[in-house]
Amino acid sequence: MAQYGKKASTKVRKAMHERKKGTLKSGKSGKKVKSRKQAIAIGLSEARKSGAKVPRKSKRAGKSKSAGKSKSTTRRKSTARSKSTGKTKK
């Protein structure tokens, strides 16, 4: 299990308080953050920038589940049918 440092928890706590007050804003757009998860993500991001002990972002972040599958499934087409349908012409 990943461990977070004290600095990281203080940054997240600060971001959560800002969100509650309604003063926390997102990066480029500057819109107010309403989501709890987004506030935590902003806090962890600020902690990373300041050099706190925070685990790396997962590589799958932002990807859909179907995009994560890398196995290629190729089907072979059979040119001749081995079984007949059971009906024969007379």
C-alpha positions in Angstrom: 0.0 0.0 0.0 1.3 3.5 -0.9 2.2 5.8 1.9 1.7 9.5 1.8 3.9 12.0 3.6 2.8 14.7 6.1 3.2 17.5 3.6 0.9 15.7 1.2 -1.8 15.4 3.8 -1.6 19.1 4.7 -1.8 20.0 1.0 -4.9 17.8 0.5 -6.5 19.2 3.7 -5.9 22.7 2.5 -7.5 21.9 -0.9 -10.5 20.4 0.8 -11.0 23.4 3.0 -10.8 25.7 -0.1 -13.4 23.5 -1.8 -15.7 23.8 1.1 -15.4 27.6 1.1 -15.9 27.7 -2.6 -12.5 29.3 -3.4 -10.7 26.2 -4.9 -10.3 26.6 -8.7 -9.1 24.2 -11.3 -6.0 24.8 -13.4 -6.4 26.3 -16.9 -10.1 27.0 -16.9 -10.3 28.5 -13.4 -13.7 27.1 -12.8 -14.8 26.4 -9.2 -14.1 22.8 -8.0 -17.2 21.1 -6.6 -16.0 17.5 -6.7 -14.4 15.9 -3.7 -12.2 13.7 -5.8 -11.0 16.6 -7.9 -10.1 18.5 -4.8 -8.0 15.6 -3.6 -6.3 15.3 -6.9 -5.4 19.0 -6.9 -4.0 18.7 -3.4 -1.9 15.7 -4.4 -0.7 17.5 -7.5 0.4 20.5 -5.5 2.2 18.2 -3.1 4.1 16.5 -5.9 5.2 19.9 -7.2 6.5 20.9 -3.8 8.5 17.6 -3.5 6.4 15.8 -0.9 6.3 12.0 -0.6 3.5 11.1 -2.9 3.2 8.0 -5.1 3.4 8.4 -8.8 0.2 8.8 -10.8 -1.0 5.5 -12.3 -0.3 5.0 -16.0 -4.0 4.0 -16.5 -5.3 7.3 -15.2 -7.6 8.8 -17.7 -7.9 5.7 -19.9 -11.0 3.8 -20.3 -11.1 0.1 -19.4 -11.5 -1.1 -23.0 -8.4 0.9 -24.1 -6.3 -1.0 -21.6 -6.6 -4.3 -23.4 -3.5 -4.8 -25.5 -4.1 -8.4 -26.7 -4.9 -8.7 -30.3 -7.5 -11.3 -31.1 -7.4 -12.4 -34.7 -9.9 -14.7 -36.1 -9.1 -17.1 -38.9 -11.6 -17.3 -41.7 -12.4 -20.7 -42.9 -12.7 -20.9 -46.7 -14.4 -24.3 -46.9 -17.2 -25.4 -44.7 -16.8 -28.9 -43.2 -20.3 -29.5 -42.1 -23.4 -29.2 -44.3 -26.6 -27.8 -43.0 -28.4 -31.2 -43.2 -30.6 -30.3 -46.2 -29.7 -31.7 -49.5 -31.2 -31.0 -52.9 -32.7 -33.7 -55.0 
